[in-house]
């Protein structure tokens, strides 16, 4: 989340909010999610990098979609509105998978799932 804002020359991510709560710069941990699909309000403030000639600023809103399972999660976004000029119509309403997280699968689990021919 936010990589597309850093990819625009002279523009940087200013703030990120999930369900109204500001996300700190440190790695963010999602807690209290139910198994299955969770949809959370996503707001991203962007603005000019210090010292750049870019004056673009605004807030992009959309949804953070997280599919939670006991040992893994898939995180995606869909941006629906931009109060500024960073995103055009082709960038909005596009579902993107941002990350897939899960616990490491041990060799014991793989061995248990392996079918041996007899």
CNS distance restraints for C-alpha pairs under 8 A (distance, minus, plus):
assign (resid   1 and name CA) (resid  77 and name CA) 7.69 0.50 0.50
assign (resid   1 and name CA) (resid  98 and name CA) 6.69 0.50 0.50
assign (resid   2 and name CA) (resid   6 and name CA) 6.78 0.50 0.50
assign (resid   2 and name CA) (resid  13 and name CA) 6.42 0.50 0.50
assign (resid   2 and name CA) (resid  44 and name CA) 7.52 0.50 0.50
assign (resid   3 and name CA) (resid   7 and name CA) 6.31 0.50 0.50
assign (resid   4 and name CA) (resid   8 and name CA) 6.93 0.50 0.50
assign (resid   5 and name CA) (resid  11 and name CA) 6.39 0.50 0.50
assign (resid   5 and name CA) (resid  12 and name CA) 5.72 0.50 0.50
assign (resid   5 and name CA) (resid  13 and name CA) 5.86 0.50 0.50
assign (resid   5 and name CA) (resid  46 and name CA) 6.98 0.50 0.50
assign (resid   6 and name CA) (resid  11 and name CA) 6.10 0.50 0.50
assign (resid   6 and name CA) (resid  12 and name CA) 5.01 0.50 0.50
assign (resid   6 and name CA) (resid  13 and name CA) 6.48 0.50 0.50
assign (resid   7 and name CA) (resid  11 and name CA) 7.73 0.50 0.50
assign (resid   8 and name CA) (resid  12 and name CA) 7.74 0.50 0.50
assign (resid   9 and name CA) (resid  54 and name CA) 7.96 0.50 0.50
assign (resid  10 and name CA) (resid  48 and name CA) 5.60 0.50 0.50
assign (resid  10 and name CA) (resid  49 and name CA) 5.14 0.50 0.50
assign (resid  10 and name CA) (resid  52 and name CA) 5.33 0.50 0.50
assign (resid  10 and name CA) (resid  53 and name CA) 6.98 0.50 0.50
assign (resid  10 and name CA) (resid  54 and name CA) 5.31 0.50 0.50
assign (resid  11 and name CA) (resid  46 and name CA) 6.82 0.50 0.50
assign (resid  11 and name CA) (resid  47 and name CA) 5.52 0.50 0.50
assign (resid  11 and name CA) (resid  48 and name CA) 4.49 0.50 0.50
assign (resid  11 and name CA) (resid  49 and name CA) 5.20 0.50 0.50
assign (resid  11 and name CA) (resid  54 and name CA) 6.84 0.50 0.50
assign (resid  11 and name CA) (resid  56 and name CA) 7.07 0.50 0.50
assign (resid  11 and name CA) (resid  57 and name CA) 7.95 0.50 0.50
assign (resid  12 and name CA) (resid  46 and name CA) 5.68 0.50 0.50
assign (resid  12 and name CA) (resid  47 and name CA) 5.69 0.50 0.50
assign (resid  12 and name CA) (resid  48 and name CA) 6.03 0.50 0.50
assign (resid  12 and name CA) (resid  49 and name CA) 5.54 0.50 0.50
assign (resid  13 and name CA) (resid  44 and name CA) 7.25 0.50 0.50
assign (resid  13 and name CA) (resid  45 and name CA) 6.25 0.50 0.50
assign (resid  13 and name CA) (resid  46 and name CA) 4.57 0.50 0.50
assign (resid  13 and name CA) (resid  47 and name CA) 6.67 0.50 0.50
assign (resid  14 and name CA) (resid  44 and name CA) 7.54 0.50 0.50
assign (resid  14 and name CA) (resid  45 and name CA) 5.25 0.50 0.50
assign (resid  14 and name CA) (resid  46 and name CA) 4.90 0.50 0.50
assign (resid  14 and name CA) (resid  47 and name CA) 6.35 0.50 0.50
assign (resid  15 and name CA) (resid  22 and name CA) 7.10 0.50 0.50
assign (resid  15 and name CA) (resid  23 and name CA) 7.63 0.50 0.50
assign (resid  15 and name CA) (resid  44 and name CA) 5.84 0.50 0.50
assign (resid  15 and name CA) (resid  45 and name CA) 4.99 0.50 0.50
assign (resid  15 and name CA) (resid  46 and name CA) 6.99 0.50 0.50
assign (resid  16 and name CA) (resid  22 and name CA) 5.79 0.50 0.50
assign (resid  16 and name CA) (resid  23 and name CA) 5.56 0.50 0.50
assign (resid  16 and name CA) (resid  42 and name CA) 7.55 0.50 0.50
assign (resid  16 and name CA) (resid  43 and name CA) 5.90 0.50 0.50
assign (resid  16 and name CA) (resid  44 and name CA) 4.66 0.50 0.50
assign (resid  16 and name CA) (resid  45 and name CA) 6.39 0.50 0.50
assign (resid  17 and name CA) (resid  21 and name CA) 5.13 0.50 0.50
assign (resid  17 and name CA) (resid  22 and name CA) 4.28 0.50 0.50
assign (resid  17 and name CA) (resid  23 and name CA) 5.51 0.50 0.50
assign (resid  17 and name CA) (resid  42 and name CA) 5.89 0.50 0.50
assign (resid  17 and name CA) (resid  43 and name CA) 5.09 0.50 0.50
assign (resid  17 and name CA) (resid  44 and name CA) 6.42 0.50 0.50
assign (resid  18 and name CA) (resid  22 and name CA) 6.53 0.50 0.50
assign (resid  18 and name CA) (resid  23 and name CA) 6.77 0.50 0.50
assign (resid  18 and name CA) (resid  40 and name CA) 6.45 0.50 0.50
assign (resid  18 and name CA) (resid  41 and name CA) 5.68 0.50 0.50
assign (resid  18 and name CA) (resid  42 and name CA) 4.85 0.50 0.50
assign (resid  18 and name CA) (resid  43 and name CA) 6.56 0.50 0.50
assign (resid  18 and name CA) (resid  64 and name CA) 7.69 0.50 0.50
assign (resid  19 and name CA) (resid  40 and name CA) 5.67 0.50 0.50
assign (resid  19 and name CA) (resid  41 and name CA) 4.78 0.50 0.50
assign (resid  19 and name CA) (resid  42 and name CA) 6.43 0.50 0.50
assign (resid  20 and name CA) (resid  41 and name CA) 7.41 0.50 0.50
assign (resid  20 and name CA) (resid  42 and name CA) 7.96 0.50 0.50
assign (resid  20 and name CA) (resid  43 and name CA) 7.91 0.50 0.50
assign (resid  23 and name CA) (resid  28 and name CA) 6.77 0.50 0.50
assign (resid  24 and name CA) (resid  28 and name CA) 6.89 0.50 0.50
assign (resid  33 and name CA) (resid  38 and name CA) 6.88 0.50 0.50
assign (resid  33 and name CA) (resid  68 and name CA) 6.95 0.50 0.50
assign (resid  34 and name CA) (resid  38 and name CA) 6.99 0.50 0.50
assign (resid  34 and name CA) (resid  68 and name CA) 6.71 0.50 0.50
assign (resid  35 and name CA) (resid  67 and name CA) 7.20 0.50 0.50
assign (resid  35 and name CA) (resid  68 and name CA) 4.82 0.50 0.50
assign (resid  35 and name CA) (resid  69 and name CA) 5.24 0.50 0.50
assign (resid  35 and name CA) (resid  70 and name CA) 7.04 0.50 0.50
assign (resid  36 and name CA) (resid  67 and name CA) 5.20 0.50 0.50
assign (resid  36 and name CA) (resid  68 and name CA) 5.15 0.50 0.50
assign (resid  36 and name CA) (resid  69 and name CA) 6.43 0.50 0.50
assign (resid  37 and name CA) (resid  65 and name CA) 6.89 0.50 0.50
assign (resid  37 and name CA) (resid  66 and name CA) 5.79 0.50 0.50
assign (resid  37 and name CA) (resid  67 and name CA) 4.39 0.50 0.50
assign (resid  37 and name CA) (resid  68 and name CA) 6.42 0.50 0.50
assign (resid  38 and name CA) (resid  65 and name CA) 5.74 0.50 0.50
assign (resid  38 and name CA) (resid  66 and name CA) 5.13 0.50 0.50
assign (resid  38 and name CA) (resid  67 and name CA) 6.13 0.50 0.50
assign (resid  38 and name CA) (resid  68 and name CA) 7.38 0.50 0.50
assign (resid  39 and name CA) (resid  63 and name CA) 6.26 0.50 0.50
assign (resid  39 and name CA) (resid  64 and name CA) 5.77 0.50 0.50
assign (resid  39 and name CA) (resid  65 and name CA) 4.62 0.50 0.50
assign (resid  39 and name CA) (resid  66 and name CA) 6.46 0.50 0.50
assign (resid  40 and name CA) (resid  63 and name CA) 5.56 0.50 0.50
assign (resid  40 and name CA) (resid  64 and name CA) 5.09 0.50 0.50
assign (resid  40 and name CA) (resid  65 and name CA) 6.41 0.50 0.50
assign (resid  41 and name CA) (resid  61 and name CA) 7.51 0.50 0.50
assign (resid  41 and name CA) (resid  62 and name CA) 6.15 0.50 0.50
assign (resid  41 and name CA) (resid  63 and name CA) 4.82 0.50 0.50
assign (resid  41 and name CA) (resid  64 and name CA) 6.19 0.50 0.50
assign (resid  42 and name CA) (resid  61 and name CA) 5.61 0.50 0.50
assign (resid  42 and name CA) (resid  62 and name CA) 5.16 0.50 0.50
assign (resid  42 and name CA) (resid  63 and name CA) 4.99 0.50 0.50
assign (resid  42 and name CA) (resid  64 and name CA) 5.63 0.50 0.50
assign (resid  43 and name CA) (resid  59 and name CA) 6.58 0.50 0.50
assign (resid  43 and name CA) (resid  60 and name CA) 5.76 0.50 0.50
assign (resid  43 and name CA) (resid  61 and name CA) 4.50 0.50 0.50
assign (resid  43 and name CA) (resid  62 and name CA) 6.60 0.50 0.50
assign (resid  44 and name CA) (resid  59 and name CA) 5.41 0.50 0.50
assign (resid  44 and name CA) (resid  60 and name CA) 5.13 0.50 0.50
assign (resid  44 and name CA) (resid  61 and name CA) 6.39 0.50 0.50
assign (resid  45 and name CA) (resid  57 and name CA) 7.53 0.50 0.50
assign (resid  45 and name CA) (resid  58 and name CA) 5.85 0.50 0.50
assign (resid  45 and name CA) (resid  59 and name CA) 4.37 0.50 0.50
assign (resid  45 and name CA) (resid  60 and name CA) 6.49 0.50 0.50
assign (resid  46 and name CA) (resid  56 and name CA) 7.91 0.50 0.50
assign (resid  46 and name CA) (resid  57 and name CA) 5.35 0.50 0.50
assign (resid  46 and name CA) (resid  58 and name CA) 5.63 0.50 0.50
assign (resid  46 and name CA) (resid  59 and name CA) 6.24 0.50 0.50
assign (resid  46 and name CA) (resid  60 and name CA) 7.98 0.50 0.50
assign (resid  47 and name CA) (resid  55 and name CA) 7.07 0.50 0.50
assign (resid  47 and name CA) (resid  56 and name CA) 5.72 0.50 0.50
assign (resid  47 and name CA) (resid  57 and name CA) 4.00 0.50 0.50
assign (resid  47 and name CA) (resid  58 and name CA) 6.58 0.50 0.50
assign (resid  48 and name CA) (resid  52 and name CA) 6.52 0.50 0.50
assign (resid  48 and name CA) (resid  53 and name CA) 7.73 0.50 0.50
assign (resid  48 and name CA) (resid  54 and name CA) 5.46 0.50 0.50
assign (resid  48 and name CA) (resid  55 and name CA) 5.46 0.50 0.50
assign (resid  48 and name CA) (resid  56 and name CA) 5.92 0.50 0.50
assign (resid  48 and name CA) (resid  57 and name CA) 6.47 0.50 0.50
assign (resid  49 and name CA) (resid  54 and name CA) 7.45 0.50 0.50
assign (resid  56 and name CA) (resid  84 and name CA) 6.91 0.50 0.50
assign (resid  56 and name CA) (resid  85 and name CA) 6.67 0.50 0.50
assign (resid  56 and name CA) (resid  86 and name CA) 7.00 0.50 0.50
assign (resid  57 and name CA) (resid  84 and name CA) 5.82 0.50 0.50
assign (resid  57 and name CA) (resid  85 and name CA) 7.49 0.50 0.50
assign (resid  57 and name CA) (resid  86 and name CA) 7.65 0.50 0.50
assign (resid  58 and name CA) (resid  82 and name CA) 6.83 0.50 0.50
assign (resid  58 and name CA) (resid  83 and name CA) 5.20 0.50 0.50
assign (resid  58 and name CA) (resid  84 and name CA) 4.38 0.50 0.50
assign (resid  58 and name CA) (resid  85 and name CA) 7.43 0.50 0.50
assign (resid  58 and name CA) (resid  86 and name CA) 7.80 0.50 0.50
assign (resid  59 and name CA) (resid  82 and name CA) 5.76 0.50 0.50
assign (resid  59 and name CA) (resid  83 and name CA) 5.39 0.50 0.50
assign (resid  59 and name CA) (resid  84 and name CA) 6.64 0.50 0.50
assign (resid  60 and name CA) (resid  79 and name CA) 6.70 0.50 0.50
assign (resid  60 and name CA) (resid  80 and name CA) 7.53 0.50 0.50
assign (resid  60 and name CA) (resid  81 and name CA) 5.63 0.50 0.50
assign (resid  60 and name CA) (resid  82 and name CA) 4.29 0.50 0.50
assign (resid  60 and name CA) (resid  83 and name CA) 6.40 0.50 0.50
assign (resid  60 and name CA) (resid  84 and name CA) 7.84 0.50 0.50
assign (resid  61 and name CA) (resid  79 and name CA) 5.72 0.50 0.50
assign (resid  61 and name CA) (resid  80 and name CA) 5.96 0.50 0.50
assign (resid  61 and name CA) (resid  81 and name CA) 5.33 0.50 0.50
assign (resid  61 and name CA) (resid  82 and name CA) 6.46 0.50 0.50
assign (resid  62 and name CA) (resid  77 and name CA) 7.34 0.50 0.50
assign (resid  62 and name CA) (resid  78 and name CA) 5.60 0.50 0.50
assign (resid  62 and name CA) (resid  79 and name CA) 4.09 0.50 0.50
assign (resid  62 and name CA) (resid  80 and name CA) 4.80 0.50 0.50
assign (resid  62 and name CA) (resid  81 and name CA) 6.64 0.50 0.50
assign (resid  63 and name CA) (resid  77 and name CA) 5.76 0.50 0.50
assign (resid  63 and name CA) (resid  78 and name CA) 5.43 0.50 0.50
assign (resid  63 and name CA) (resid  79 and name CA) 6.42 0.50 0.50
assign (resid  63 and name CA) (resid  80 and name CA) 7.80 0.50 0.50
assign (resid  64 and name CA) (resid  75 and name CA) 7.22 0.50 0.50
assign (resid  64 and name CA) (resid  76 and name CA) 5.93 0.50 0.50
assign (resid  64 and name CA) (resid  77 and name CA) 4.67 0.50 0.50
assign (resid  64 and name CA) (resid  78 and name CA) 6.75 0.50 0.50
assign (resid  65 and name CA) (resid  75 and name CA) 5.87 0.50 0.50
assign (resid  65 and name CA) (resid  76 and name CA) 5.05 0.50 0.50
assign (resid  65 and name CA) (resid  77 and name CA) 5.83 0.50 0.50
assign (resid  65 and name CA) (resid  78 and name CA) 7.87 0.50 0.50
assign (resid  66 and name CA) (resid  73 and name CA) 6.61 0.50 0.50
assign (resid  66 and name CA) (resid  74 and name CA) 5.63 0.50 0.50
assign (resid  66 and name CA) (resid  75 and name CA) 4.55 0.50 0.50
assign (resid  66 and name CA) (resid  76 and name CA) 6.27 0.50 0.50
assign (resid  67 and name CA) (resid  73 and name CA) 5.42 0.50 0.50
assign (resid  67 and name CA) (resid  74 and name CA) 5.15 0.50 0.50
assign (resid  67 and name CA) (resid  75 and name CA) 6.59 0.50 0.50
assign (resid  68 and name CA) (resid  72 and name CA) 6.38 0.50 0.50
assign (resid  68 and name CA) (resid  73 and name CA) 4.55 0.50 0.50
assign (resid  68 and name CA) (resid  74 and name CA) 6.80 0.50 0.50
assign (resid  69 and name CA) (resid  73 and name CA) 5.80 0.50 0.50
assign (resid  71 and name CA) (resid 102 and name CA) 5.64 0.50 0.50
assign (resid  71 and name CA) (resid 103 and name CA) 5.83 0.50 0.50
assign (resid  72 and name CA) (resid 100 and name CA) 7.49 0.50 0.50
assign (resid  72 and name CA) (resid 101 and name CA) 5.44 0.50 0.50
assign (resid  72 and name CA) (resid 102 and name CA) 3.90 0.50 0.50
assign (resid  72 and name CA) (resid 103 and name CA) 6.47 0.50 0.50
assign (resid  73 and name CA) (resid 100 and name CA) 5.90 0.50 0.50
assign (resid  73 and name CA) (resid 101 and name CA) 5.28 0.50 0.50
assign (resid  73 and name CA) (resid 102 and name CA) 6.33 0.50 0.50
assign (resid  74 and name CA) (resid  97 and name CA) 7.31 0.50 0.50
assign (resid  74 and name CA) (resid  98 and name CA) 7.88 0.50 0.50
assign (resid  74 and name CA) (resid  99 and name CA) 6.02 0.50 0.50
assign (resid  74 and name CA) (resid 100 and name CA) 4.50 0.50 0.50
assign (resid  74 and name CA) (resid 101 and name CA) 6.40 0.50 0.50
assign (resid  75 and name CA) (resid  97 and name CA) 5.96 0.50 0.50
assign (resid  75 and name CA) (resid  98 and name CA) 5.54 0.50 0.50
assign (resid  75 and name CA) (resid  99 and name CA) 5.16 0.50 0.50
assign (resid  75 and name CA) (resid 100 and name CA) 6.20 0.50 0.50
assign (resid  76 and name CA) (resid  95 and name CA) 6.83 0.50 0.50
assign (resid  76 and name CA) (resid  96 and name CA) 5.35 0.50 0.50
assign (resid  76 and name CA) (resid  97 and name CA) 4.11 0.50 0.50
assign (resid  76 and name CA) (resid  98 and name CA) 4.95 0.50 0.50
assign (resid  76 and name CA) (resid  99 and name CA) 6.92 0.50 0.50
assign (resid  77 and name CA) (resid  95 and name CA) 5.74 0.50 0.50
assign (resid  77 and name CA) (resid  96 and name CA) 5.42 0.50 0.50
assign (resid  77 and name CA) (resid  97 and name CA) 6.57 0.50 0.50
assign (resid  77 and name CA) (resid  98 and name CA) 6.87 0.50 0.50
assign (resid  78 and name CA) (resid  92 and name CA) 7.16 0.50 0.50
assign (resid  78 and name CA) (resid  93 and name CA) 5.58 0.50 0.50
assign (resid  78 and name CA) (resid  94 and name CA) 5.48 0.50 0.50
assign (resid  78 and name CA) (resid  95 and name CA) 4.65 0.50 0.50
assign (resid  78 and name CA) (resid  96 and name CA) 6.48 0.50 0.50
assign (resid  79 and name CA) (resid  91 and name CA) 7.66 0.50 0.50
assign (resid  79 and name CA) (resid  92 and name CA) 5.27 0.50 0.50
assign (resid  79 and name CA) (resid  93 and name CA) 5.62 0.50 0.50
assign (resid  79 and name CA) (resid  94 and name CA) 6.90 0.50 0.50
assign (resid  79 and name CA) (resid  95 and name CA) 7.85 0.50 0.50
assign (resid  80 and name CA) (resid  92 and name CA) 5.17 0.50 0.50
assign (resid  80 and name CA) (resid  93 and name CA) 5.19 0.50 0.50
assign (resid  81 and name CA) (resid  92 and name CA) 6.72 0.50 0.50
assign (resid  82 and name CA) (resid  86 and name CA) 7.21 0.50 0.50
assign (resid  82 and name CA) (resid  87 and name CA) 6.42 0.50 0.50
assign (resid  87 and name CA) (resid  91 and name CA) 5.68 0.50 0.50
assign (resid  87 and name CA) (resid  92 and name CA) 7.00 0.50 0.50
assign (resid  88 and name CA) (resid  92 and name CA) 6.86 0.50 0.50
assign (resid  90 and name CA) (resid  94 and name CA) 7.88 0.50 0.50
assign (resid 105 and name CA) (resid 109 and name CA) 6.55 0.50 0.50
assign (resid 105 and name CA) (resid 110 and name CA) 7.26 0.50 0.50
assign (resid 106 and name CA) (resid 110 and name CA) 6.60 0.50 0.50
assign (resid 107 and name CA) (resid 111 and name CA) 6.00 0.50 0.50
assign (resid 108 and name CA) (resid 112 and name CA) 6.10 0.50 0.50
assign (resid 109 and name CA) (resid 113 and name CA) 6.29 0.50 0.50
assign (resid 110 and name CA) (resid 114 and name CA) 6.18 0.50 0.50
